[in-house]
């Protein structure tokens, strides 16, 4: 019996080592890497950082490409490193969120492509499908961030993706709305970890001049998936309707589910967790150390254990409330999903056209979203571009509130909110920078915002946009037009709060334009402060040290690491030796 208990304990430790973190080891490693002097960093990361002696001049072609993607203008070694992040972390985030959105949005395409008639869905079933999904998302959003604080994203998110892909395929067997209600709830529960989880991971690897473009591309996977869902449904309906005795809308669920399985497998390889605890095999140990130092120079802190005490402290600050105010309204005021209902009601478009025409709006969202993000990264600010996007949403909702306008103007009104689509990507980037001193709130804030938004969307569309009233909603568009105005006030409030907090805490501005705590830079040498290009250096307490004094902090870190190794060795189970 005792032997079995020891074996169980050993298995539990092994399991924890595979799926969880070692916070003590992470803290030691972070202190050691942050204590490196400029000369030590230059020597240690020589193979990853260009020496600066040889000025790189990009070719005309590279300069042209650099207008659209920043890596083309980076120094060669830095470019190679960032491209490696893009090809692994970013690509998987895009693919995973793509399939998540595809699995979620296909219910609308299936509804207008035969499911309504086959399953006799002539009541509020379409809205209830969304409601049950939102309830699952409400239940899972915030708890998923607690899970990710204890279980690695590289384990948890791909596993959830495997399960939800299988459940999407099961919906093809539905004989009525009951099965779909249950599956949609579980899908919402499983998919709740993906959006805030990936936003947290992306914000932990990219610098401010890189982040908004990638965050918006990640968020734009929604538009890509929605667009492809229309193309897929149009192709399935025309070529597979009736194949093997199955309706085209049933084949849509089967195909969407099959697409998800290889993407989930890729996640176990590509997701790198966080720089301080990454186990990604496509990164060398030197590159992992460099990633920690790179983020430390920006001012971005590594993750810590999320306790109830820390959670209470977060909830007692302005941060979650300032973030979720505009975030909730971004979702509540999104009326892009009702375009195909109007097209279907007009009666002059085929099923294929009803599925294809709305993809033009998603294409507009892609182009405008990336344009705003690119300009935002170049300008080093987020809020002006957010305000312009809010205005586009306001204009579209205002025209739809009037409703009785020429057909061409109504087309523009349905497309206009897509032009303002990059709200979420820009807000995620802004939040990652405003809260860069606390990794956990960078995941919790969008999770809380999405939870509350889903809670409101679970019942508000039933009142504002009842399906029997489609496509003309006498109250819905008027209410959303007013709420967009409140949304604009929320963006300005978040701007005011971030600036107020920076002044109150005496923060300084680093070379990336971000407010960082002055105490993080106390004791810097004059050369190090000049390298970081810190503003208000008189607040920092710069000292001139000898080389031996500067190396002392590194030696302390090394001694601490040895002590931790001795402690860990003493704690090892004799059977494990």
C-alpha positions in Angstrom: 0.0 0.0 0.0 2.8 2.4 0.9 4.6 1.5 -2.3 1.4 2.4 -4.3 1.1 5.7 -2.5 4.7 6.6 -3.4 4.1 5.6 -7.0 1.0 7.7 -7.1 2.9 10.7 -5.6 5.6 10.2 -8.2 3.1 10.1 -11.0 1.4 13.2 -9.7 4.8 15.1 -9.6 5.6 14.0 -13.1 2.1 15.1 -14.3 2.5 18.4 -12.6 5.9 18.9 -14.1 4.5 18.3 -17.6 1.4 20.5 -17.5 2.3 23.2 -14.9 5.0 25.7 -13.9 7.9 26.0 -11.5 7.4 29.5 -10.1 10.5 29.4 -7.8 12.8 28.4 -10.6 11.2 31.1 -12.9 11.9 33.8 -10.3 15.5 32.8 -9.9 16.0 32.7 -13.6 14.4 36.1 -14.1 16.5 37.7 -11.5 19.7 36.3 -13.1 18.8 37.4 -16.6 17.7 40.9 -15.5 20.9 41.4 -13.6 23.0 41.1 -16.7 25.0 44.2 -17.6 24.9 45.7 -21.1 28.3 44.2 -21.9 27.2 40.8 -20.6 24.1 40.9 -22.7 26.1 41.8 -25.8 28.5 39.0 -25.2 25.9 36.4 -24.3 23.4 37.2 -27.1 26.0 38.0 -29.8 24.5 35.5 -32.2 21.0 37.0 -31.8 21.6 40.7 -31.6 23.4 42.8 -34.3 26.4 44.6 -32.9 25.5 48.0 -34.2 28.9 48.6 -35.8 27.7 47.5 -39.2 24.7 49.6 -40.2 22.1 47.6 -42.1 20.6 49.4 -45.1 17.5 47.6 -46.4 17.0 47.4 -50.2 14.3 49.3 -51.9 12.2 46.1 -52.1 12.7 45.5 -48.4 11.7 49.1 -47.6 8.5 48.7 -49.6 7.6 45.4 -47.9 8.5 47.1 -44.6 5.6 49.5 -45.0 3.3 46.5 -44.4 5.3 44.2 -42.1 7.9 45.4 -39.7 10.4 42.4 -39.9 11.6 43.6 -43.3 13.1 46.7 -41.8 14.7 45.0 -38.8 18.4 44.1 -38.5 19.1 40.6 -40.0 19.6 38.8 -36.7 16.6 40.4 -35.1 14.5 39.7 -38.2 15.4 36.0 -38.0 14.3 35.8 -34.4 11.0 37.6 -34.9 10.2 35.6 -38.0 10.6 32.4 -36.0 8.0 33.7 -33.5 5.7 34.6 -36.4 6.0 31.2 -38.1 5.1 29.3 -34.9 3.2 31.3 -32.3 1.4 33.8 -34.6 0.5 31.2 -37.3 -0.9 28.8 -34.8 -2.9 31.5 -33.0 -4.4 32.6 -36.4 -5.3 29.0 -37.4 -6.7 28.1 -34.0 -8.9 31.2 -33.7 -9.9 30.8 -37.4 -11.3 27.3 -36.7 -12.8 28.4 -33.4 -14.7 31.2 -35.2 -15.6 28.9 -38.1 -17.1 26.4 -35.7 -19.1 29.1 -34.0 -20.3 31.1 -37.1 -21.3 28.1 -39.2 -24.6 27.9 -37.3 -25.8 31.1 -39.0 -24.8 29.8 -42.5 -26.4 26.4 -41.8 -29.6 28.2 -40.7 -30.1 30.0 -44.0 -29.0 27.0 -46.0 -31.6 24.4 -45.2 -31.3 23.7 -41.5 -34.3 26.0 -40.7 -36.6 24.0 -42.9 -35.2 20.6 -42.2 -35.5 21.0 -38.4 -38.6 23.2 -38.4 -36.8 26.2 -36.7 -39.4 28.9 -37.1 -39.3 30.4 -33.6 -36.4 31.9 -31.6 -34.1 28.9 -32.1 -31.5 30.8 -34.1 -31.0 33.3 -31.2 -31.2 30.5 -28.6 -28.3 28.7 -30.4 -26.3 31.9 -29.8 -27.6 32.2 -26.3 -26.6 28.7 -25.2 -23.1 29.2 -26.7 -22.8 32.5 -24.8 -23.9 30.8 -21.5 -21.1 28.3 -21.9 -18.6 31.1 -22.7 -19.9 33.0 -19.6 -19.2 30.0 -17.4 -15.8 29.3 -18.8 -14.1 32.7 -19.5 -12.7 33.8 -16.2 -12.1 30.3 -14.8 -10.1 29.4 -17.9 -7.6 32.2 -17.0 -7.2 30.6 -13.5 -6.6 27.3 -15.3 -4.0 28.9 -17.6 -2.2 30.3 -14.6 -1.6 26.7 -13.4 -1.7 24.7 -16.7 0.4 25.6 -19.7 -1.4 27.1 -22.7 0.6 24.6 -24.9 -1.3 21.7 -23.1 -4.7 23.2 -22.3 -5.7 25.1 -25.4 -4.9 22.3 -28.0 -6.6 19.7 -25.9 -9.8 21.8 -25.7 -9.5 22.3 -29.5 -9.5 18.5 -30.0 -12.7 18.1 -28.0 -14.6 21.0 -29.6 -13.7 19.8 -33.2 -15.3 16.5 -32.4 -18.4 18.0 -31.0 -18.9 20.2 -34.1 -19.0 17.1 -36.2 -21.7 15.6 -33.8 -24.0 18.5 -34.7 -24.4 17.0 -38.2 -26.5 14.3 -36.6 -29.1 16.7 -35.1 -32.7 15.7 -35.5 -34.0 18.8 -33.7 -32.8 21.8 -31.7 -32.2 20.0 -28.4 -28.9 18.3 -29.3 -27.6 21.6 -30.8 -28.4 23.5 -27.7 -26.4 21.1 -25.5 -23.4 21.0 -27.9 -23.4 24.8 -28.3 -23.2 25.2 -24.5 -20.1 22.8 -24.3 -18.5 24.6 -27.3 -18.8 27.9 -25.5 -17.3 26.4 -22.4 -14.3 24.8 -24.3 -13.7 27.8 -26.6 -13.7 30.3 -23.8 -10.0 29.8 -23.1 -8.8 30.5 -26.6 -9.4 34.2 -27.2 -8.1 35.7 -24.0 -5.5 33.0 -23.7 -3.9 33.6 -27.1 -4.1 37.4 -26.5 -2.1 36.9 -23.3 0.5 34.7 -25.1 1.0 37.1 -28.0 1.3 40.1 -25.6 4.1 38.2 -23.8 6.4 37.8 -26.8 6.1 41.0 -29.0 7.2 44.5 -28.4 5.0 47.6 -28.9 6.2 48.3 -32.4 5.2 44.8 -33.4 2.2 44.0 -31.3 -0.9 45.7 -32.8 -0.4 44.3 -36.3 -0.2 40.8 -34.9 -2.9 41.2 -32.4 -5.2 42.6 -35.1 -4.3 39.8 -37.5 -5.1 37.4 -34.7 -8.4 39.1 -34.1 -9.0 39.3 -37.9 -9.1 35.5 -38.0 -12.8 36.1 -37.0 -13.4 37.9 -40.3 -11.4 35.4 -42.3 -13.3 32.5 -40.7 -16.7 34.2 -41.3 -15.7 34.9 -44.9 -14.5 31.3 -45.5 -17.6 30.0 -43.8 -19.6 31.6 -46.5 -17.4 30.2 -49.3 -17.4 26.8 -47.7 -21.1 26.7 -47.2 -21.7 27.9 -50.8 -19.4 25.2 -52.1 -20.8 22.5 -49.9 -24.4 23.4 -50.8 -23.8 23.4 -54.5 -21.6 20.3 -54.7 -22.4 18.1 -51.6 -26.0 18.7 -50.9 -27.6 15.3 -50.9 -24.3 13.4 -51.0 -24.6 10.1 -49.0 -28.2 11.2 -48.1 -27.0 14.2 -46.0 -28.1 17.8 -46.5 -25.5 20.4 -47.4 -25.7 22.1 -44.0 -24.9 18.8 -42.3 -21.7 18.4 -44.4 -20.7 21.9 -43.3 -20.4 20.7 -39.7 -18.5 17.6 -40.7 -16.0 19.5 -42.8 -15.5 22.2 -40.1 -14.8 19.6 -37.5 -12.3 17.7 -39.6 -10.3 20.9 -40.3 -9.8 21.4 -36.5 -8.0 18.1 -35.7 -4.6 18.8 -37.5 -4.7 22.4 -36.2 -5.0 21.1 -32.6 -2.1 18.8 -33.1 0.0 21.7 -34.3 -0.7 23.5 -31.1 1.3 21.1 -28.9 4.4 22.0 -31.0 3.8 25.7 -31.7 2.5 27.3 -28.5 5.6 28.5 -26.6 3.8 29.4 -23.3 5.7 32.4 -21.9 9.3 33.5 -22.3 10.2 32.8 -18.7 9.0 29.2 -18.8 8.9 28.2 -22.4 9.6 24.6 -23.4 9.2 25.1 -27.1 11.6 22.8 -29.0 11.8 25.3 -31.9 13.5 27.8 -29.6 17.1 27.2 -28.3 17.8 28.0 -24.6 19.7 31.1 -25.7 16.7 32.3 -27.6 14.5 31.7 -24.6 16.8 33.7 -22.4 17.0 36.5 -25.0 13.1 36.6 -25.1 13.1 37.2 -21.3 15.6 40.0 -21.6 13.8 41.5 -24.6 10.5 41.7 -22.8 12.2 43.0 -19.6 13.6 45.9 -21.6 10.1 46.8 -22.7 8.9 46.6 -19.1 6.7 43.6 -19.5 6.7 41.4 -16.3 6.6 37.6 -16.3 3.6 35.6 -15.0 3.1 34.9 -11.3 0.9 32.7 -9.3 -2.7 34.0 -9.3 -3.9 33.7 -5.7 -7.3 34.9 -4.4 -5.5 37.7 -2.6 -4.0 38.9 -5.9 -7.4 38.5 -7.6 -9.0 40.7 -4.9 -6.4 43.3 -5.4 -7.0 43.3 -9.1 -10.7 43.7 -8.6 -10.2 46.6 -6.2 -8.4 48.7 -8.8 -9.8 50.7 -11.7 -8.1 48.5 -14.3 -10.7 45.7 -15.0 -13.6 48.1 -15.0 -11.9 50.7 -17.2 -11.0 48.0 -19.7 -14.3 46.1 -19.8 -16.4 49.3 -20.2 -15.6 49.8 -23.9 -14.9 46.1 -24.5 -18.5 45.1 -23.6 -19.9 47.7 -25.9 -17.7 46.6 -28.8 -19.5 43.3 -28.6 -23.0 44.6 -27.8 -23.0 47.1 -30.7 -21.7 44.6 -33.3 -24.6 44.1 -35.8 -22.6 42.6 -38.7 -24.3 39.2 -38.3 -27.7 40.4 -39.4 -26.6 41.3 -43.0 -27.4 37.9 -44.4 -30.9 38.0 -42.9 -31.7 41.2 -44.8 -30.3 39.7 -48.0 -32.4 36.6 -47.6 -35.5 38.6 -46.9 -35.1 40.8 -50.1 -35.9 37.7 -52.1 -33.7 38.4 -55.2 -30.6 36.5 -54.1 -29.9 32.8 -54.3 -28.7 30.8 -51.3 -25.1 30.9 -52.6 -25.3 34.7 -53.0 -26.8 35.1 -49.5 -23.7 33.3 -48.1 -21.2 35.1 -50.4 -22.2 38.7 -50.4 -21.5 39.3 -46.6 -17.9 38.2 -47.2 -17.3 41.6 -48.8 -17.8 43.1 -45.3 -15.4 40.7 -43.8 -12.8 41.6 -46.4 -13.3 45.3 -45.6 -12.7 44.4 -41.9 -9.4 42.7 -42.8 -8.1 45.6 -44.8 -9.2 48.3 -42.4 -8.1 46.4 -39.4 -4.6 45.8 -40.6 -4.3 49.4 -41.9 -5.3 50.8 -38.4 -2.9 48.4 -36.7 0.0 49.3 -38.9 -0.5 53.0 -38.5 -1.0 52.5 -34.8 2.3 50.7 -34.4 4.1 53.4 -36.4 2.5 56.2 -34.4 3.1 54.4 -31.1 -0.5 55.2 -29.9 -3.8 53.4 -30.0 -6.7 55.6 -28.9 -7.0 57.9 -32.0 -7.5 54.8 -34.3 -9.9 53.3 -31.8 -12.0 56.5 -31.9 -12.1 56.4 -35.7 -13.2 52.8 -35.7 -15.9 53.7 -33.2 -17.2 56.4 -35.5 -17.5 53.9 -38.4 -19.7 51.7 -36.1 -21.8 54.7 -35.1 -22.4 55.7 -38.7 -23.5 52.2 -39.8 -25.9 51.8 -36.9 -27.3 55.3 -37.4 -28.2 54.6 -41.0 -29.8 51.3 -40.1 -31.7 53.0 -37.3 -33.3 55.2 -39.9 -33.8 52.1 -42.1 -35.9 53.6 -44.9 -33.0 54.7 -47.1 -32.0 53.8 -50.7 -30.8 50.2 -51.1 -27.2 51.3 -51.9 -27.0 53.3 -48.7 -28.4 50.3 -46.8 -25.6 48.1 -48.3 -23.1 50.7 -47.1 -24.7 50.8 -43.6 -24.3 47.0 -43.2 -20.7 47.2 -44.4 -19.7 50.2 -42.4 -19.3 48.5 -39.0 -16.9 46.1 -40.7 -14.7 49.1 -41.5 -14.7 49.8 -37.8 -14.0 46.2 -36.9 -10.4 46.5 -35.5 -11.7 47.6 -32.1 -10.8 44.4 -30.3 -7.3 44.0 -31.7 -6.3 47.6 -30.9 -7.9 47.4 -27.4 -6.1 44.1 -26.7 -2.8 45.8 -27.7 -3.5 48.8 -25.6 -4.4 46.7 -22.6 -1.2 44.6 -23.0 0.8 47.8 -22.8 -1.1 49.6 -20.1 -1.1 46.5 -17.9 2.3 45.2 -18.8 3.4 45.2 -15.1 0.8 42.5 -14.4 0.6 39.5 -16.7 -2.5 38.0 -15.0 -4.7 41.0 -15.6 -3.7 41.0 -19.2 -5.6 37.7 -19.5 -8.3 38.4 -16.9 -9.4 41.8 -18.3 -10.5 40.6 -21.8 -11.9 37.4 -20.2 -14.0 39.5 -17.8 -15.1 41.8 -20.7 -16.0 38.8 -22.9 -17.9 37.2 -20.0 -20.0 40.3 -19.3 -20.5 40.9 -23.0 -21.7 37.3 -23.4 -23.9 37.6 -20.4 -25.6 40.6 -22.0 -25.7 39.0 -25.4 -27.5 36.0 -23.9 -30.7 38.0 -23.6 -30.3 41.4 -25.2 -30.6 40.2 -28.9 -33.8 38.5 -28.0 -35.2 41.9 -27.1 -33.5 44.1 -29.6 -33.3 41.8 -32.6 -36.1 39.2 -32.3 -35.9 36.7 -35.3 -39.6 37.0 -36.3 -39.0 40.8 -36.8 -36.0 40.3 -39.2 -34.6 42.1 -41.0 -36.2 45.3 -39.8 -35.7 45.9 -36.1 -37.6 49.0 -35.0 -35.8 49.3 -31.6 -32.5 47.4 -32.0 -30.5 49.7 -34.2 -31.6 52.8 -32.4 -30.4 51.3 -29.1 -27.0 50.3 -30.5 -26.5 53.7 -32.0 -26.8 55.3 -28.6 -24.6 52.6 -27.0 -21.8 53.4 -29.5 -21.7 56.9 -28.1 -21.2 55.5 -24.6 -18.5 53.2 -26.1 -16.6 56.3 -27.3 -16.7 57.8 -23.8 -15.3 54.5 -22.5 -12.3 54.7 -24.8 -11.5 58.2 -23.6 -12.0 57.2 -19.9 -9.5 54.4 -20.3 -7.0 56.9 -21.8 -7.5 59.3 -18.9 -7.1 56.5 -16.3 -3.9 55.2 -17.8 -2.3 58.7 -17.8 -3.6 59.4 -14.3 -2.1 56.2 -13.0 1.3 56.9 -14.6 1.4 60.4 -13.0 0.2 59.1 -9.6 2.8 56.3 -9.4 5.6 58.5 -10.8 6.3 56.3 -13.7 8.8 57.1 -16.4 8.5 56.7 -20.2 10.9 54.3 -21.8 12.1 54.3 -25.4 9.1 52.3 -26.5 6.8 55.1 -25.3 5.5 53.0 -22.4 5.1 54.0 -18.8 7.2 51.9 -16.5 7.8 51.9 -12.7 10.8 54.1 -11.9 12.0 51.7 -9.1 12.6 49.1 -11.8 15.5 51.2 -13.0 17.0 52.3 -9.7 20.7 51.6 -9.6 21.2 51.7 -13.4 24.5 53.0 -14.7 24.5 56.1 -16.8 25.3 54.1 -19.9 22.5 51.7 -19.3 20.0 54.5 -18.7 21.1 56.1 -22.0 20.7 52.8 -23.8 17.1 52.4 -22.5 16.4 56.1 -23.4 14.4 56.7 -20.3 12.5 59.9 -19.7 12.6 61.8 -16.4 15.9 60.1 -15.4 16.1 62.3 -12.3 13.4 60.1 -10.8 15.3 56.9 -11.2 18.3 57.4 -9.0 21.1 56.6 -11.5 24.4 55.7 -9.9 27.9 55.3 -11.5 29.3 51.9 -10.5 32.5 50.1 -11.2 32.4 47.0 -13.3 32.8 44.8 -10.2 29.9 46.4 -8.5 27.6 46.0 -11.5 28.5 42.3 -11.7 27.6 41.7 -8.0 23.9 41.4 -8.7 24.7 38.7 -11.2 26.8 36.8 -8.7 24.0 37.0 -6.1 21.6 35.5 -8.6 24.0 32.7 -9.4 24.5 31.9 -5.7 20.7 31.9 -5.2 20.3 29.4 -8.1 22.9 27.1 -6.5 21.0 27.2 -3.2 17.8 26.4 -5.0 19.4 23.4 -6.7 20.6 22.1 -3.3 17.1 22.5 -1.8 15.5 20.7 -4.8 18.0 17.9 -4.4 17.1 17.4 -0.8 13.4 17.3 -1.6 13.8 14.5 -4.2 12.1 11.3 -3.3 14.7 8.6 -2.6 12.8 6.2 -5.0 13.2 8.7 -7.8 17.0 8.5 -7.5 
